[in-house]
């Protein structure tokens, strides 16, 4: 028998499916009725790259529309509050904390936008954090496009999340991230981390 055909196909019920699509392929909200209420938190970031001249205008507040950083941070907060209105299948969540900060990075000619969102509920706040940085980034573009249209928004991504059944997750390529101690087999950056194998004892210096 051909080894390629000797294995029976995986039953459809056991295959991984998108959580926002039902078995007939129709979009649906995820049913969180039976999920426990837990404290949940998420951190996201985005970058906005621009010329050194434009970045200096933003930092000095000399743009044609005024305080770019302050307005963009406020826009990020306001946008996160309306995430469920913008993303069709998101649950509306009562945010218990939301912070948006924009840090200039002259070395790379960019602004680093960071948002941290929190709630106590039955589903996570990843989308709220990512919406916050996205809206803040778009606001920056809107406020500087009069002096430079070649501005680039990029690296919109989740950095970390905690709470709920899946527990804590930290992006593996996050620079300078402080990793808490994890149990063998715990999830790390979306993958299962296997415990390291014990090695033989090293001999004292100068002896065998």
Backbone bond lengths (Angstrom), bond angles and torsions (degrees), N, CA, C in turn:
res aa  C-N    CA-C-N  psi(-1)  N-CA   C-N-CA  omega(-1)  CA-C   N-CA-C  phi
1 X - - - 1.465 - - 1.522 109.20 -
2 X 1.304 115.55 138.28 1.458 120.64 179.34 1.523 109.20 -65.11
3 X 1.364 117.82 123.70 1.456 119.02 -179.19 1.516 113.37 -61.19
4 X 1.330 117.37 -24.00 1.449 119.44 -179.91 1.518 112.48 -70.43
5 X 1.371 115.03 -23.53 1.463 118.71 -176.98 1.513 112.10 -111.84
6 X 1.350 117.36 5.62 1.456 119.95 -175.92 1.517 112.48 -78.68
7 X 1.318 118.59 -19.17 1.460 121.28 -178.41 1.517 109.91 -94.86
8 X 1.305 115.89 133.39 1.453 119.86 177.36 1.513 109.51 -73.19
9 X 1.313 118.54 146.87 1.466 120.82 -179.16 1.517 111.68 -64.05
10 X 1.323 115.91 149.89 1.459 120.93 178.92 1.517 109.15 -66.42
11 X 1.339 117.91 129.91 1.464 119.31 178.91 1.519 110.71 -55.52
12 X 1.331 116.01 143.26 1.451 120.54 -177.57 1.521 111.69 -57.25
13 X 1.334 117.47 -34.40 1.463 121.00 -177.92 1.517 112.17 -65.64
14 X 1.353 117.06 -23.20 1.450 120.27 -177.57 1.524 112.89 -94.35
15 X 1.310 117.87 -7.16 1.447 120.59 179.57 1.528 110.02 -76.15
16 X 1.325 114.87 152.17 1.449 119.04 177.09 1.517 109.24 -70.80
17 X 1.322 115.73 136.87 1.453 120.39 179.23 1.515 109.55 -126.94
18 X 1.326 116.61 154.50 1.450 120.97 173.78 1.521 108.62 -67.26
19 X 1.326 116.30 133.07 1.464 119.88 -174.06 1.527 112.79 -69.48
20 X 1.333 117.98 -20.65 1.456 120.25 -178.15 1.525 112.44 -98.64
21 X 1.333 116.39 16.21 1.464 120.94 177.27 1.520 108.43 -129.66
22 X 1.345 117.26 129.75 1.459 118.93 -179.51 1.528 110.24 -82.29
23 X 1.330 116.54 -177.62 1.472 120.82 -174.93 1.522 113.36 -66.20
24 X 1.317 117.76 -17.74 1.457 120.25 178.53 1.527 111.60 -95.87
25 X 1.344 116.37 0.36 1.453 120.11 179.16 1.509 114.62 90.85
26 X 1.324 117.32 5.80 1.460 120.66 -179.61 1.534 109.93 -87.59
27 X 1.343 117.49 142.52 1.461 120.38 178.51 1.527 111.50 -68.34
28 X 1.317 115.62 146.59 1.464 119.84 -179.70 1.522 109.20 -154.68
29 X 1.322 115.79 155.65 1.454 120.43 170.74 1.521 108.28 -77.74
30 X 1.328 116.01 146.95 1.456 120.08 177.70 1.527 108.96 -73.35
31 X 1.324 117.16 132.47 1.457 121.65 178.68 1.527 109.42 -77.24
32 X 1.328 117.06 111.92 1.466 121.37 -178.67 1.529 111.38 -107.95
33 X 1.321 116.34 16.25 1.459 120.84 -175.66 1.517 112.61 -54.03
34 X 1.334 117.01 -43.55 1.460 121.01 -174.95 1.522 113.67 -92.15
35 X 1.327 118.00 1.17 1.457 120.00 179.52 1.524 110.57 -76.11
36 X 1.331 117.24 142.75 1.465 119.54 179.34 1.527 111.28 -72.65
37 X 1.314 115.71 152.18 1.453 121.54 175.15 1.531 108.15 -82.36
38 X 1.336 116.82 118.58 1.463 120.88 -179.76 1.525 109.49 -135.31
39 X 1.312 115.23 163.09 1.471 120.65 174.11 1.520 108.31 -74.08
40 X 1.306 117.07 129.40 1.462 122.12 -176.25 1.524 109.60 -130.62
41 X 1.328 115.52 144.58 1.457 121.17 -177.93 1.522 109.16 -145.69
42 X 1.332 116.85 147.78 1.459 121.44 178.65 1.522 109.76 -146.00
43 X 1.321 115.44 146.01 1.465 122.09 178.98 1.522 108.12 -125.69
44 X 1.330 116.75 132.20 1.464 121.57 179.50 1.517 109.29 -134.34
45 X 1.337 115.48 164.95 1.461 119.62 178.79 1.516 110.55 -146.36
46 X 1.336 114.48 162.72 1.462 122.34 173.20 1.518 107.19 -151.14
47 X 1.319 116.69 161.74 1.463 120.98 176.65 1.523 109.50 -126.93
48 X 1.319 114.89 148.57 1.459 121.14 174.88 1.520 106.93 -127.76
49 X 1.327 116.56 114.06 1.463 122.13 -177.06 1.520 110.43 -98.03
50 X 1.339 115.18 140.44 1.462 120.67 -178.03 1.519 109.36 -155.18
51 X 1.325 116.33 175.13 1.463 120.38 179.14 1.524 109.91 -70.77
52 X 1.324 115.78 159.84 1.464 120.74 178.89 1.528 111.18 -61.01
53 X 1.321 116.61 -37.00 1.461 120.68 -179.38 1.527 111.01 -64.44
54 X 1.333 115.94 -44.90 1.460 119.57 179.08 1.519 111.25 -67.01
55 X 1.321 116.34 -40.47 1.456 119.99 179.02 1.530 110.92 -60.70
56 X 1.328 117.00 -38.82 1.466 120.92 177.92 1.525 110.73 -64.08
57 X 1.336 117.06 -40.12 1.457 120.59 176.81 1.527 111.40 -61.30
58 X 1.337 115.80 -41.45 1.462 120.66 179.72 1.525 110.42 -64.28
59 X 1.312 116.31 -46.43 1.472 120.63 -177.57 1.531 110.79 -65.14
60 X 1.330 116.59 -40.54 1.465 121.01 -177.94 1.526 113.16 -81.89
61 X 1.332 116.87 -7.16 1.460 119.68 -178.52 1.520 112.67 71.93
62 X 1.330 116.12 26.06 1.458 119.41 -176.21 1.508 114.76 -99.69
63 X 1.318 117.71 13.32 1.455 119.98 179.22 1.513 111.68 -71.63
64 X 1.335 117.24 163.71 1.469 120.76 -177.80 1.522 113.90 -65.32
65 X 1.325 116.95 -18.50 1.471 119.53 -178.72 1.522 112.71 -109.62
66 X 1.327 117.70 9.25 1.454 119.75 173.39 1.519 114.72 92.87
67 X 1.335 116.40 -142.59 1.467 124.33 -173.14 1.524 111.28 -71.88
68 X 1.322 116.62 91.99 1.463 121.48 -176.88 1.526 110.95 -64.36
69 X 1.325 117.59 -47.35 1.467 120.97 -174.26 1.524 111.23 -64.34
70 X 1.319 117.30 -45.42 1.465 120.23 -178.81 1.514 112.67 -64.46
71 X 1.341 116.13 -43.86 1.466 119.92 -179.68 1.528 110.60 -66.50
72 X 1.338 117.48 -41.58 1.465 120.81 -178.33 1.530 111.25 -66.48
73 X 1.319 117.27 -39.82 1.468 119.62 177.65 1.524 110.52 -62.78
74 X 1.320 117.39 -43.53 1.462 120.96 177.88 1.525 111.39 -64.04
75 X 1.337 116.21 -40.09 1.463 120.08 178.55 1.527 110.85 -62.31
76 X 1.343 116.76 -37.95 1.461 120.01 178.03 1.516 111.78 -62.05
77 X 1.325 116.45 -41.97 1.469 120.66 178.08 1.524 110.16 -62.90
78 X 1.317 116.81 -47.48 1.462 120.89 -178.84 1.524 111.21 -64.09
79 X 1.330 116.96 -39.39 1.457 119.96 -179.88 1.514 112.31 -65.68
80 X 1.331 116.65 -40.97 1.468 119.89 -179.76 1.523 111.71 -61.05
81 X 1.317 116.69 -35.30 1.469 120.76 179.79 1.524 111.97 -64.91
82 X 1.320 117.04 -20.52 1.467 120.48 -176.38 1.532 111.85 -110.96
83 X 1.314 116.57 20.96 1.465 120.62 -177.11 1.523 112.59 -54.99
84 X 1.318 117.63 -44.98 1.470 120.33 -177.05 1.523 112.08 -66.30
85 X 1.341 118.37 -19.96 1.455 121.18 176.24 1.527 111.30 -82.92
86 X 1.338 116.43 -23.14 1.463 121.04 -177.20 1.526 112.36 -94.55
87 X 1.335 117.02 -36.52 1.463 122.20 -179.20 1.532 107.39 -105.14
88 X 1.328 118.63 111.92 1.468 122.18 -166.88 1.525 116.51 -53.00
89 X 1.347 118.12 -39.39 1.455 119.33 -171.79 1.528 113.84 -103.02
90 X 1.330 117.19 12.62 1.466 120.88 176.79 1.524 110.71 -79.32
91 X 1.331 115.54 142.85 1.456 120.02 173.97 1.532 109.48 -78.95
92 X 1.319 118.02 141.02 1.468 119.30 173.33 1.521 109.62 -69.68
93 X 1.330 116.32 130.32 1.466 120.56 -176.07 1.521 111.10 -123.41
94 X 1.330 116.98 142.20 1.465 120.20 172.62 1.531 108.67 -83.74
95 X 1.310 117.79 108.91 1.456 121.03 -178.72 1.528 109.61 -75.31
96 X 1.326 116.18 130.62 1.458 120.75 176.97 1.518 111.29 -96.38
97 X 1.316 117.86 -16.11 1.462 121.82 177.69 1.525 108.30 -159.95
98 X 1.317 116.26 142.23 1.459 120.97 176.41 1.519 108.28 -156.16
99 X 1.324 116.11 121.12 1.453 121.46 179.27 1.519 109.09 -127.84
100 X 1.314 115.86 130.53 1.464 121.99 176.98 1.521 107.72 -122.86
101 X 1.313 116.44 124.09 1.463 121.09 179.69 1.526 109.40 -129.19
102 X 1.330 115.93 140.07 1.465 121.58 178.76 1.528 108.12 -120.30
103 X 1.333 115.78 123.55 1.456 121.72 -176.52 1.530 110.31 -117.62
104 X 1.319 117.65 121.22 1.476 119.71 176.74 1.523 111.08 -67.63
105 X 1.317 116.20 141.12 1.461 123.10 177.41 1.532 107.29 -126.65
106 X 1.319 115.79 89.00 1.469 120.16 -176.02 1.528 111.82 -63.26
107 X 1.329 116.73 -35.28 1.465 120.16 -177.01 1.520 111.41 -59.74
108 X 1.336 116.72 -34.29 1.465 120.77 -178.00 1.522 112.81 -107.87
109 X 1.330 117.13 4.34 1.457 120.23 178.99 1.515 112.68 60.27
110 X 1.333 116.35 48.20 1.465 118.70 -175.91 1.522 111.72 -151.86
111 X 1.315 113.93 170.14 1.458 122.51 170.75 1.521 107.44 -111.99
112 X 1.315 116.65 134.19 1.465 121.46 176.22 1.522 107.62 -102.86
113 X 1.317 115.68 119.59 1.468 121.93 -178.41 1.513 108.94 -105.09
114 X 1.319 116.86 128.63 1.467 121.83 -178.19 1.516 109.16 -129.71
115 X 1.317 115.89 135.22 1.465 120.86 177.85 1.516 109.33 -130.79
116 X 1.321 115.74 138.29 1.468 121.63 175.61 1.519 107.51 -126.90
117 X 1.321 115.75 121.85 1.460 121.67 -177.61 1.520 110.11 -119.27
118 X 1.318 116.01 149.41 1.470 120.69 179.98 1.518 110.12 -143.41
119 X 1.316 114.98 151.72 1.455 121.81 175.35 1.513 108.74 -155.69
120 X 1.308 116.24 167.82 1.461 122.33 169.58 1.521 105.34 -120.92
121 X 1.328 115.17 105.89 1.454 117.99 -173.90 1.508 112.75 -164.90
122 X 1.341 115.35 -161.70 1.460 122.09 -175.36 1.518 113.51 -103.00
123 X 1.323 117.44 -0.46 1.460 120.68 177.51 1.521 109.38 -148.11
124 X 1.320 116.20 161.79 1.455 121.05 -170.13 1.519 114.91 -79.53
125 X 1.342 114.55 171.17 1.461 121.31 -177.01 1.535 111.88 -113.40
126 X 1.344 116.99 24.42 1.454 119.54 179.02 1.531 111.92 -59.01
127 X 1.328 116.50 -43.29 1.459 119.65 -176.75 1.521 111.49 -68.09
128 X 1.331 117.15 -33.32 1.460 120.01 178.06 1.525 110.88 -66.02
129 X 1.327 116.03 -42.59 1.464 119.72 179.10 1.528 110.81 -65.02
130 X 1.338 117.20 -42.18 1.464 120.48 -178.99 1.527 111.68 -72.17
131 X 1.322 117.17 -33.07 1.463 119.72 175.37 1.522 110.21 -66.34
132 X 1.320 116.28 -39.19 1.466 120.41 -179.85 1.527 111.60 -59.04
133 X 1.343 116.70 -47.96 1.479 118.47 -178.66 1.521 111.32 -70.32
134 X 1.329 117.06 -32.18 1.467 120.33 179.68 1.529 111.19 -67.36
135 X 1.326 116.32 -46.04 1.465 120.13 -179.75 1.528 110.62 -67.44
136 X 1.328 116.35 -38.50 1.466 119.45 177.17 1.527 110.64 -62.40
137 X 1.335 116.90 -42.37 1.463 121.02 179.40 1.526 111.55 -64.36
138 X 1.321 117.32 -42.48 1.460 120.79 178.25 1.525 111.40 -64.65
139 X 1.328 116.05 -34.58 1.464 120.03 178.11 1.522 110.62 -66.54
140 X 1.334 116.38 -40.89 1.461 119.76 175.60 1.532 109.57 -57.55
141 X 1.326 115.88 -47.71 1.470 119.12 -179.53 1.526 110.91 -58.56
142 X 1.318 116.57 -45.47 1.456 120.43 -178.52 1.524 111.36 -60.14
143 X 1.333 117.01 -35.61 1.453 120.66 -174.93 1.530 113.49 -83.14
144 X 1.334 117.20 -17.51 1.477 118.60 -179.68 1.529 113.13 -112.17
145 X 1.320 117.31 -5.69 1.471 118.92 -175.44 1.525 112.49 -62.61
146 X 1.336 117.34 -19.41 1.456 120.14 178.37 1.518 112.98 -69.96
147 X 1.337 116.92 -22.42 1.465 120.16 178.68 1.525 112.33 -109.96
148 X 1.334 116.56 -20.89 1.471 120.10 177.86 1.531 110.16 -156.31
149 X 1.314 115.81 121.29 1.466 119.50 178.45 1.524 112.19 -95.14
150 X 1.325 116.57 -12.26 1.459 120.73 -178.00 1.530 110.77 -87.95
151 X 1.323 116.46 45.70 1.466 122.76 178.87 1.523 107.84 -95.59
152 X 1.326 116.56 139.52 1.465 120.69 -175.31 1.521 111.13 -118.84
153 X 1.316 115.56 128.88 1.464 121.76 174.11 1.522 107.88 -99.31
154 X 1.318 117.40 130.41 1.461 119.48 -178.48 1.510 113.36 -154.07
155 X 1.333 114.17 176.88 1.474 123.00 175.20 1.517 113.00 53.88
156 X 1.329 117.23 40.94 1.460 119.42 172.14 1.522 107.03 -75.68
157 X 1.323 116.61 115.45 1.465 118.61 -173.98 1.522 112.00 -158.71
158 X 1.318 114.04 157.32 1.460 121.24 175.82 1.524 108.64 -82.49
159 X 1.329 116.68 133.86 1.455 121.21 178.35 1.525 112.16 -98.36
160 X 1.324 116.50 -38.77 1.463 119.61 -177.13 1.515 109.74 -162.68
161 X 1.313 115.29 156.16 1.458 121.15 173.47 1.521 109.09 -149.46
162 X 1.323 116.28 156.51 1.457 120.66 177.53 1.520 109.00 -148.47
163 X 1.341 114.56 159.73 1.457 120.41 -179.90 1.513 112.62 96.34
164 X 1.313 115.87 162.83 1.456 120.87 179.31 1.512 112.97 79.86
165 X 1.321 116.15 -175.88 1.462 122.55 -176.84 1.518 112.24 -63.43
166 X 1.342 117.65 -37.46 1.466 120.65 -176.89 1.521 112.76 -78.26
167 X 1.339 118.05 -10.98 1.458 120.77 174.91 1.520 113.64 70.67
168 X 1.322 116.17 -141.19 1.460 121.62 -173.99 1.523 111.92 -92.84
169 X 1.324 115.10 140.62 1.460 122.26 176.50 1.517 108.21 -139.21
170 X 1.335 117.46 133.37 1.462 122.59 178.44 1.517 108.35 -130.41
171 X 1.329 116.89 131.91 1.460 120.52 179.83 1.519 110.13 -62.48
172 X 1.326 116.44 133.08 1.446 120.98 -174.17 1.503 115.11 -68.16
173 X 1.367 118.02 -30.59 1.454 119.80 -177.31 1.513 112.51 -96.72
174 X 1.341 116.58 17.95 1.451 120.21 179.55 1.518 109.67 -71.02
175 X 1.340 119.13 115.82 1.465 121.00 -175.94 1.515 111.92 -66.55
176 X 1.342 114.79 131.84 1.451 120.08 175.56 1.509 114.36 70.46
177 X 1.327 117.62 16.34 1.462 119.01 -178.12 1.512 110.24 -73.32
178 X 1.314 115.08 134.88 1.463 120.59 177.64 1.518 107.82 -90.54
179 X 1.295 116.97 114.41 1.460 121.28 -176.70 1.531 110.11 -90.86
180 X 1.325 118.24 126.08 1.456 119.27 172.90 1.519 110.29 -70.96
181 X 1.319 116.16 157.73 1.463 119.81 178.57 1.515 109.46 -62.62
182 X 1.332 116.72 138.72 1.461 121.54 -177.46 1.522 110.39 -122.41
183 X 1.301 114.40 150.28 1.456 119.69 176.73 1.521 109.09 -73.23
184 X 1.335 118.39 150.21 1.468 120.17 174.92 1.521 110.34 -54.88
185 X 1.316 114.77 130.66 1.457 119.03 179.65 1.510 113.63 89.27
186 X 1.352 117.60 -0.50 1.457 119.80 -179.90 1.515 109.47 -73.86
187 X 1.337 115.33 159.75 1.448 119.47 -179.99 1.519 110.16 -76.77
188 X 1.314 115.69 135.97 1.456 121.51 176.30 1.508 108.45 -140.13
189 X 1.333 115.67 119.20 1.475 121.22 -178.93 1.518 111.84 53.29
190 X 1.325 116.01 41.05 1.454 120.24 175.06 1.511 114.68 80.24
191 X 1.336 118.59 3.23 1.453 120.73 179.89 1.523 110.44 -125.89
192 X 1.321 116.21 159.27 1.444 120.49 177.16 1.518 108.80 -83.20
193 X 1.324 116.09 122.28 1.452 120.87 179.93 1.517 109.42 -90.44
194 X 1.313 117.36 117.91 1.452 121.42 -179.34 1.527 110.05 -83.46
195 X 1.340 117.39 143.75 1.454 119.46 178.39 1.519 110.76 -65.36
196 X 1.331 116.02 142.36 1.459 119.79 179.77 1.518 110.04 -72.70
197 X 1.330 116.40 147.88 1.455 120.95 -179.59 1.530 110.10 -77.86
198 X 1.323 117.44 139.43 1.457 119.41 178.86 1.518 110.47 -66.22
199 X 1.307 115.41 139.51 1.452 120.69 179.15 1.526 110.29 -104.63
200 X 1.348 114.15 161.21 1.461 118.77 179.87 1.519 111.00 -66.00
201 X 1.337 115.67 155.01 1.445 119.16 -178.53 1.524 110.47 -70.29
202 X 1.308 115.51 139.58 1.461 119.08 178.34 1.517 109.36 -81.95
203 X 1.315 116.46 144.95 1.449 120.84 -178.37 1.517 109.80 -77.92
204 X 1.353 117.66 146.22 1.472 119.76 177.19 1.516 110.12 -57.79
205 X 1.316 115.96 151.76 1.461 121.88 -178.42 1.518 111.07 -56.44
206 X 1.340 116.13 127.99 1.453 121.45 176.09 1.498 114.02 84.50
207 X 1.337 120.02 5.82 1.471 121.60 -179.00 1.500 109.57 -135.26
208 X 1.329 116.34 165.02 1.461 122.06 177.76 1.515 110.11 -129.20
